[in-house]
Amino acid sequence: MTLSLRGRLLIGVMSLVIVGLLVSDFATYLLFQNSLMGRIDNQLTSRTDVEAATSVISRDCREGPGSTAGFPVNTVVELLAPDGSVQLACGVTVFGAAPNSAPVLPRNLHPTGNDQPIAPATVAGTGGVHQYRLTAWSENSFNNQTVVLAIPIDDVSVTLGQLLRLELFISIAVIGATAVLAWLIIRIGLRPLRRMERAAGVIAAGDLSRRVEPATPKTEIGRLGLALNAMLSQIEAAFGQSKASEQRLRRFIADASHELRTPLTSIRGYSEMLRRGAAESPADADLARRRIEEESVRMSTLVDDMLLIARLDQGRPLETKAVNLQAIARDAVDDARAVGPQADITLNAAQPIVVTGDDTRLRQGVGNLMRNALVHTPPSTAIEVAVTTEDSVARMSVSDHGPGLRSDQLERIFEPFYRADPSRSRDSGGAGLGLSIVNAVVVAHGGHVTVKETSGGGATFEVELPLASKS
């Protein structure tokens, strides 16, 4: 049977209380019993009481011990014959008369000499007294005959019985009160756990923004709440990232399908044109063949770009060698000046800056940044390219003074197939993979790329790459 935490705590507390009460009651009973019996034993063995008992026997019991010593009622003094039989006996109840009760003498009653009493012992009694505590000694004044002094201990038994009943009553009351109090304390103490349980049910139902209470470092349950809330925050962030990744994947598949469908549709259309009789018109045949070839090249380029992004995202190994970032930037600027002679392109790269990486991929990434600046800015716009180092990091920036980007565009600019200007045609604006390739290449080289607004208007792309280690 599986018990709840509340039940286990209650059983544990009650077990400790019951064991503690049993030990306490047993110790109290034993100490009280030893105390009472010790007082009687001291009375039996004290020299004064021994002499008093001897004087009673010597006066032939004409005066009871009650008149000479503080013995309790039914105390018995006996003189034993050498054969162990009772030669003379007297009691406290009636002076000068035989006692109404007497102890049952043990058979091995052999006191030593020198008037020294033996260790007290408990024996049964007769005549209404159930138990006696007795001692005996050899009395020199009676020719070493044995004198027995027996004190009834029925009052001790009654007192101990009352103590036992009182302990039982108190123990039952304490156990009952402890059970009620422990149940209330445990119920109140576990109330935060019940709140956590309800919150966990809400979270399991899908509300990942819910948090458990209490969450404080002052208590154990509060620290548990802090740990659970931290875990929930990580789970919520992981689910958010997973959902965002899923949405990006779906958007990527949809965009890729859309981009591939356009050239495929064109190829199929021109192929049908050839099949229907474009061969009879050389001009139409040339147009169809040219357009089929152009769309095939475009589709091949698109597929190659998507494969490149996929491979870089998968962490495929790149060629690693020393690459001069200054030379790459200079070549990219020269290429851009040849493509856009009207653009005002300046380069600030005072010294060689060496990084470790794939020269071809880095040139592709930098070239895409330059083409992005040329395509999305007016022909005569100024474009600044700078290559510097700072704290073991190589930094290259490409700044333009074009229309710039809105805040919502800054967040998605590196997504595959995203176009900041959706009205731009695919022929002039590409498929929207250029900046995605830039981001994938830079990340694959252990760096990162960011975009921000250029002072005075425009967009600035900054690439940071780790410098090559000096061997």
C-alpha positions as CSV (number, residue, x, y, z in Angstrom):
1,M,0.0,0.0,0.0
2,T,1.4,3.4,-1.0
3,L,0.9,6.1,1.6
4,S,0.8,9.8,0.8
5,L,3.4,12.2,2.1
6,R,1.0,13.5,4.6
7,G,0.3,9.9,5.9
8,R,4.0,9.1,6.1
9,L,4.8,12.3,8.0
10,L,1.9,11.7,10.4
11,I,3.0,8.1,11.0
12,G,6.6,9.1,11.5
13,V,5.7,11.9,14.0
14,M,3.3,9.6,15.9
15,S,5.8,6.8,16.0
16,L,8.4,9.1,17.6
17,V,5.9,10.4,20.1
18,I,4.7,6.9,21.1
19,V,8.3,5.6,21.4
20,G,9.2,8.7,23.4
21,L,6.2,8.3,25.8
22,L,6.9,4.6,26.3
23,V,10.5,5.3,27.2
24,S,9.6,8.2,29.4
25,D,6.8,6.2,31.2
26,F,9.0,3.2,31.7
27,A,11.9,5.4,33.0
28,T,9.5,7.3,35.3
29,Y,7.9,4.1,36.6
30,L,11.3,2.4,37.2
31,L,12.8,5.5,39.0
32,F,9.7,5.9,41.2
33,Q,9.7,2.2,42.0
34,N,13.4,2.3,42.9
35,S,12.8,5.4,45.0
36,L,10.0,3.9,47.0
37,M,11.8,0.5,47.4
38,G,15.0,2.3,48.3
39,R,13.3,4.2,51.2
40,I,12.0,0.9,52.5
41,D,15.3,-0.8,52.1
42,N,17.0,2.0,53.9
43,Q,14.5,1.6,56.7
44,L,15.1,-2.2,56.8
45,T,18.9,-1.9,56.9
46,S,19.5,1.2,59.0
47,R,21.2,0.6,62.3
48,T,18.5,2.4,64.3
49,D,15.7,0.3,63.0
50,V,17.7,-2.9,63.4
51,E,18.2,-2.1,67.1
52,A,14.6,-1.1,67.5
53,A,13.5,-4.5,66.0
54,T,16.0,-6.3,68.3
55,S,14.6,-4.5,71.3
56,V,11.1,-5.5,70.4
57,I,12.1,-9.2,70.4
58,S,14.1,-8.8,73.6
59,R,11.0,-7.5,75.4
60,D,9.0,-10.5,74.2
61,C,6.8,-8.2,72.0
62,R,5.3,-6.5,75.0
63,E,5.7,-3.3,73.1
64,G,5.2,-3.2,69.3
65,P,7.6,-1.5,67.0
66,G,5.0,1.2,66.4
67,S,5.8,2.6,69.9
68,T,9.6,2.5,69.4
69,A,10.2,3.2,65.7
70,G,8.4,4.6,62.7
71,F,7.5,1.3,61.1
72,P,4.3,1.1,59.0
73,V,1.3,-1.0,60.0
74,N,1.6,-4.8,59.7
75,T,5.4,-4.7,60.0
76,V,6.5,-8.0,61.4
77,V,9.5,-8.9,63.6
78,E,10.3,-12.6,64.0
79,L,12.8,-14.7,65.9
80,L,13.7,-17.9,64.1
81,A,14.8,-21.1,65.8
82,P,18.0,-22.8,64.6
83,D,15.8,-25.2,62.5
84,G,14.3,-22.2,60.7
85,S,10.9,-22.3,62.4
86,V,9.4,-19.1,63.8
87,Q,10.1,-19.1,67.6
88,L,8.7,-15.6,68.3
89,A,6.7,-13.2,66.2
90,C,5.2,-9.8,66.9
91,G,3.4,-7.2,64.8
92,V,2.6,-3.5,64.9
93,T,-1.1,-3.7,64.6
94,V,-1.8,-5.0,68.2
95,F,0.9,-4.5,70.8
96,G,1.8,-7.6,72.6
97,A,-0.1,-9.8,70.2
98,A,0.8,-12.1,67.4
99,P,0.6,-10.4,64.0
100,N,-2.4,-10.9,61.7
101,S,-0.2,-11.4,58.7
102,A,3.3,-12.8,58.1
103,P,5.8,-13.1,55.3
104,V,6.5,-16.4,53.6
105,L,10.1,-16.9,54.5
106,P,12.5,-18.2,51.8
107,R,14.3,-21.4,52.4
108,N,17.8,-20.0,51.7
109,L,17.7,-17.4,54.4
110,H,21.2,-17.6,55.8
111,P,22.3,-14.3,57.3
112,T,25.9,-13.6,58.1
113,G,27.1,-12.8,61.6
114,N,28.2,-9.6,63.3
115,D,24.6,-8.3,63.4
116,Q,24.7,-7.3,59.7
117,P,21.4,-7.5,57.8
118,I,21.3,-9.3,54.5
119,A,20.3,-7.5,51.3
120,P,16.5,-6.8,51.4
121,A,14.3,-9.2,49.3
122,T,10.7,-9.2,48.3
123,V,8.6,-12.2,49.4
124,A,4.9,-13.1,49.4
125,G,2.8,-12.5,52.4
126,T,-0.2,-14.0,54.2
127,G,-3.2,-12.7,56.2
128,G,-4.2,-9.9,53.8
129,V,-0.7,-8.6,53.0
130,H,0.3,-9.6,49.5
131,Q,4.0,-8.8,49.6
132,Y,6.7,-8.1,52.1
133,R,10.1,-6.6,51.9
134,L,12.3,-8.3,54.5
135,T,15.8,-8.6,55.8
136,A,17.4,-10.9,58.4
137,W,20.5,-10.9,60.5
138,S,22.2,-13.1,63.2
139,E,21.7,-11.5,66.5
140,N,24.6,-12.0,69.0
141,S,22.3,-11.2,72.0
142,F,20.1,-14.2,71.0
143,N,23.0,-16.7,70.6
144,N,23.3,-15.9,66.9
145,Q,19.7,-16.7,66.3
146,T,18.1,-15.2,63.2
147,V,16.0,-12.1,63.5
148,V,13.7,-11.2,60.6
149,L,12.3,-7.7,59.9
150,A,9.6,-7.6,57.3
151,I,7.7,-4.4,56.1
152,P,4.6,-4.7,53.9
153,I,4.9,-3.1,50.4
154,D,1.3,-3.3,49.3
155,D,1.1,0.5,49.6
156,V,4.0,0.7,47.2
157,S,2.2,-1.6,44.7
158,V,-0.9,0.5,45.0
159,T,1.0,3.7,44.4
160,L,2.8,2.2,41.4
161,G,-0.5,1.0,40.0
162,Q,-1.9,4.5,40.3
163,L,1.2,5.9,38.6
164,L,0.8,3.3,35.8
165,R,-2.8,4.3,35.3
166,L,-2.0,8.0,35.4
167,E,0.8,7.5,32.8
168,L,-1.5,5.5,30.6
169,F,-4.2,8.2,30.7
170,I,-1.6,11.0,30.1
171,S,0.0,9.1,27.3
172,I,-3.3,8.5,25.6
173,A,-4.2,12.2,25.9
174,V,-0.8,13.3,24.7
175,I,-1.0,10.9,21.7
176,G,-4.4,12.1,20.8
177,A,-3.5,15.8,21.1
178,T,-0.3,15.3,19.2
179,A,-2.1,13.4,16.4
180,V,-4.6,16.3,16.0
181,L,-1.9,19.0,16.2
182,A,0.5,17.1,13.9
183,W,-2.3,16.6,11.3
184,L,-3.1,20.3,11.4
185,I,0.6,21.3,11.1
186,I,1.2,18.9,8.3
187,R,-1.9,20.0,6.5
188,I,-0.9,23.7,6.8
189,G,2.7,22.9,5.9
190,L,1.8,20.9,2.8
191,R,-0.6,23.6,1.6
192,P,2.1,25.2,-0.7
193,L,2.7,21.8,-2.2
194,R,-1.0,21.5,-3.1
195,R,-0.8,24.9,-4.7
196,M,2.2,23.7,-6.7
197,E,0.2,20.6,-7.7
198,R,-2.7,22.7,-9.0
199,A,-0.2,25.0,-10.8
200,A,1.5,21.9,-12.3
201,G,-1.9,20.7,-13.6
202,V,-2.4,24.1,-15.3
203,I,1.1,24.0,-16.8
204,A,0.5,20.4,-18.0
205,A,-2.6,21.6,-19.7
206,G,-0.5,23.9,-21.9
207,D,-0.1,27.2,-20.0
208,L,3.7,27.4,-19.9
209,S,3.6,31.0,-18.6
210,R,2.2,29.8,-15.3
211,R,4.6,29.8,-12.3
212,V,4.4,28.0,-9.0
213,E,4.2,29.6,-5.6
214,P,5.8,30.2,-3.1
215,A,9.1,31.0,-4.7
216,T,11.4,32.3,-2.0
217,P,14.8,31.3,-0.7
218,K,13.6,31.5,2.9
219,T,12.0,28.0,3.1
220,E,12.7,24.6,1.6
221,I,9.4,24.6,-0.3
222,G,10.1,28.2,-1.5
223,R,13.5,27.1,-2.8
224,L,11.8,24.2,-4.5
225,G,9.5,26.8,-6.1
226,L,12.4,28.8,-7.3
227,A,14.0,25.7,-8.9
228,L,10.7,24.7,-10.5
229,N,10.1,28.2,-11.9
230,A,13.7,28.3,-13.3
231,M,13.0,25.0,-14.9
232,L,9.7,26.2,-16.3
233,S,11.4,29.2,-17.7
234,Q,13.9,27.1,-19.5
235,I,11.1,24.7,-20.8
236,E,9.1,27.7,-22.0
237,A,12.1,29.1,-23.8
238,A,12.9,25.7,-25.3
239,F,9.3,25.3,-26.5
240,G,9.3,28.9,-27.9
241,Q,12.5,28.2,-29.7
242,S,11.2,24.9,-31.0
243,K,8.0,26.6,-32.2
244,A,9.9,29.4,-33.8
245,S,12.2,26.8,-35.5
246,E,9.2,24.9,-36.7
247,Q,7.6,28.1,-38.1
248,R,10.9,29.0,-39.8
249,L,11.1,25.5,-41.3
250,R,7.6,25.7,-42.6
251,R,8.1,29.1,-44.0
252,F,11.4,28.0,-45.6
253,I,9.7,25.0,-47.2
254,A,6.8,27.2,-48.4
255,D,9.2,29.9,-49.8
256,A,11.5,27.3,-51.4
257,S,8.5,25.6,-53.0
258,H,7.3,29.0,-54.3
259,E,10.7,29.9,-55.6
260,L,11.2,26.6,-57.3
261,R,7.7,26.6,-58.7
262,T,8.3,29.8,-60.8
263,P,11.2,28.5,-62.9
264,L,9.6,25.1,-63.2
265,T,6.4,26.7,-64.5
266,S,8.4,28.7,-67.0
267,I,10.3,25.7,-68.2
268,R,7.1,23.7,-68.6
269,G,5.4,26.5,-70.4
270,Y,8.3,27.0,-72.9
271,S,8.6,23.2,-73.3
272,E,4.9,23.1,-74.3
273,M,5.5,26.0,-76.7
274,L,8.2,24.0,-78.4
275,R,6.0,20.9,-78.5
276,R,3.0,22.8,-80.0
277,G,5.0,24.1,-83.0
278,A,7.5,26.7,-81.9
279,A,10.0,24.8,-84.0
280,E,8.2,26.2,-87.1
281,S,9.2,29.7,-85.9
282,P,12.9,30.1,-85.4
283,A,12.5,33.2,-83.3
284,D,10.0,31.5,-80.9
285,A,12.2,28.4,-80.7
286,D,15.2,30.5,-79.8
287,L,13.2,32.4,-77.2
288,A,11.9,29.1,-75.7
289,R,15.3,27.5,-75.6
290,R,16.9,30.6,-74.1
291,R,14.3,31.0,-71.4
292,I,14.4,27.3,-70.5
293,E,18.2,27.5,-70.1
294,E,17.9,30.7,-68.1
295,E,15.3,29.3,-65.7
296,S,17.3,26.1,-65.4
297,V,20.4,28.0,-64.4
298,R,18.4,30.1,-62.0
299,M,16.8,27.0,-60.5
300,S,20.2,25.3,-60.2
301,T,21.7,28.4,-58.5
302,L,18.7,28.4,-56.1
303,V,19.2,24.8,-55.2
304,D,22.9,25.2,-54.8
305,D,22.3,28.1,-52.4
306,M,19.8,26.1,-50.4
307,L,22.2,23.2,-50.2
308,L,25.0,25.5,-49.0
309,I,22.8,26.9,-46.2
310,A,21.8,23.4,-45.2
311,R,25.4,22.2,-45.1
312,L,26.6,25.1,-43.1
313,D,23.7,24.8,-40.6
314,Q,24.6,21.1,-40.2
315,G,28.1,22.0,-39.3
316,R,29.8,20.5,-42.3
317,P,33.6,21.0,-42.1
318,L,35.0,23.9,-44.0
319,E,38.4,24.4,-45.4
320,T,40.6,26.0,-42.7
321,K,43.6,28.1,-43.6
322,A,44.9,31.6,-43.0
323,V,42.8,34.1,-44.9
324,N,43.5,37.8,-45.3
325,L,40.3,39.6,-44.7
326,Q,41.8,42.8,-46.0
327,A,42.4,41.2,-49.4
328,I,38.9,39.7,-49.5
329,A,37.3,43.1,-48.7
330,R,39.5,44.9,-51.3
331,D,38.5,42.4,-54.1
332,A,34.9,42.6,-53.1
333,V,35.0,46.4,-53.4
334,D,36.7,46.2,-56.8
335,D,34.0,43.8,-58.0
336,A,31.3,46.2,-56.7
337,R,32.9,49.2,-58.4
338,A,32.9,47.3,-61.7
339,V,29.2,46.3,-61.3
340,G,28.1,49.7,-60.0
341,P,30.4,52.4,-61.3
342,Q,28.1,55.2,-60.2
343,A,28.2,54.1,-56.5
344,D,30.6,56.0,-54.2
345,I,32.4,53.0,-52.6
346,T,35.2,53.6,-50.1
347,L,37.4,51.1,-48.3
348,N,39.1,51.6,-44.9
349,A,41.5,48.6,-44.4
350,A,44.9,49.9,-43.3
351,Q,46.6,46.6,-42.5
352,P,46.3,42.9,-43.3
353,I,43.9,41.1,-40.9
354,V,44.2,37.3,-40.9
355,V,41.5,34.9,-39.9
356,T,41.2,31.2,-40.1
357,G,38.6,29.9,-42.5
358,D,37.4,29.0,-46.0
359,D,38.5,31.6,-48.5
360,T,35.9,30.7,-51.0
361,R,33.0,30.9,-48.5
362,L,34.2,34.1,-46.9
363,R,34.5,35.7,-50.3
364,Q,31.0,34.6,-51.1
365,G,29.7,36.1,-47.9
366,V,31.4,39.4,-48.3
367,G,30.4,39.5,-52.0
368,N,26.7,39.0,-51.0
369,L,27.0,41.9,-48.6
370,M,28.3,44.2,-51.3
371,R,25.6,43.1,-53.8
372,N,23.0,43.7,-51.2
373,A,24.2,47.2,-50.7
374,L,24.3,47.9,-54.5
375,V,20.8,46.4,-55.2
376,H,18.9,48.0,-52.3
377,T,20.3,51.5,-52.6
378,P,20.1,54.2,-55.3
379,P,22.9,54.1,-57.9
380,S,24.9,57.1,-56.5
381,T,24.6,56.1,-52.8
382,A,27.8,56.2,-50.7
383,I,28.9,52.8,-49.4
384,E,31.7,52.5,-46.8
385,V,33.6,49.3,-46.1
386,A,35.9,49.1,-43.1
387,V,38.1,46.2,-41.8
388,T,39.5,46.6,-38.2
389,T,40.5,44.6,-35.2
390,E,39.5,44.9,-31.6
391,D,40.1,42.5,-28.7
392,S,41.3,39.5,-30.8
393,V,38.3,39.9,-33.1
394,A,38.3,40.9,-36.7
395,R,35.5,43.3,-37.6
396,M,34.3,44.2,-41.1
397,S,31.4,46.6,-41.7
398,V,29.5,47.5,-44.8
399,S,27.5,50.7,-44.4
400,D,25.2,52.3,-47.0
401,H,23.1,55.4,-46.9
402,G,20.0,54.1,-48.7
403,P,16.4,53.9,-47.4
404,G,17.5,51.6,-44.5
405,L,15.4,49.0,-42.8
406,R,12.4,49.1,-40.4
407,S,12.6,47.5,-37.0
408,D,10.4,44.5,-38.1
409,Q,12.7,44.0,-41.1
410,L,15.8,44.0,-38.9
411,E,14.5,41.0,-37.0
412,R,14.0,38.9,-40.2
413,I,16.6,40.1,-42.5
414,F,18.7,37.0,-42.3
415,E,15.8,34.6,-42.8
416,P,15.9,32.5,-46.0
417,F,13.8,33.9,-48.8
418,Y,12.9,37.0,-46.9
419,R,12.9,40.2,-49.0
420,A,12.9,43.6,-47.3
421,D,11.3,45.0,-50.5
422,P,8.6,42.5,-51.6
423,S,7.8,44.6,-54.6
424,R,11.3,44.0,-56.1
425,S,11.3,41.4,-58.8
426,R,13.3,38.2,-58.5
427,D,15.4,39.1,-61.5
428,S,16.8,42.2,-59.7
429,G,16.4,41.2,-56.1
430,G,17.2,37.6,-56.1
431,A,15.5,34.8,-54.1
432,G,16.3,36.3,-50.7
433,L,19.1,33.8,-49.8
434,G,22.0,36.2,-50.0
435,L,22.0,37.5,-46.5
436,S,21.0,34.0,-45.2
437,I,24.2,32.7,-46.8
438,V,26.2,35.5,-45.2
439,N,24.8,34.6,-41.8
440,A,25.4,30.9,-42.3
441,V,29.0,31.4,-43.5
442,V,29.9,33.7,-40.6
443,V,28.3,31.4,-38.0
444,A,30.2,28.4,-39.5
445,H,33.4,30.4,-38.9
446,G,32.6,31.0,-35.2
447,G,31.5,34.6,-35.7
448,H,28.3,36.5,-35.9
449,V,26.8,39.2,-38.1
450,T,24.5,42.0,-37.1
451,V,22.6,44.8,-38.8
452,K,21.8,48.3,-37.4
453,E,20.7,51.6,-38.7
454,T,23.5,53.8,-40.2
455,S,23.9,57.2,-38.7
456,G,22.1,59.6,-41.0
457,G,20.0,56.8,-42.6
458,G,20.7,53.5,-44.2
459,A,21.8,50.1,-43.0
460,T,25.1,48.9,-41.6
461,F,26.1,45.2,-41.6
462,E,28.8,44.2,-39.1
463,V,30.7,40.9,-39.3
464,E,32.8,39.7,-36.4
465,L,35.3,36.8,-36.8
466,P,37.9,35.5,-34.4
467,L,41.4,36.3,-35.4
468,A,43.8,33.5,-36.4
469,S,45.9,32.3,-33.5
470,K,49.6,33.2,-33.7
471,S,51.6,30.0,-33.7
